[in-house]
Amino acid sequence: MQFPAMLYKPGSMLEWDGEMFDYVIVNDEEEAEIALSDGWSVGKPDPLDHDGDGKKGGSRPRKPKADAE
């Protein structure tokens, strides 16, 4: 990642493809690491990526329907 860098998360500061996002500018790797751990994303956040790992869904697999009841 080159610095300074802009990171994003859902919010109200700017509109991007019809969705609203906040942004923060980080100046070094330490600031980026803190912001990323607080839920900021390098690119447009995916609303289905609930844990910020770049994949849809959460970090735990879903329970099979038989176990969920």
Summary of the structure (lengths in Angstrom):
residues: 69
radius of gyration: 15.1
end to end distance: 44.7
largest distance: 49.3
contacts: 137
relative contact order: 0.20
helix: 19%
strand: 33%
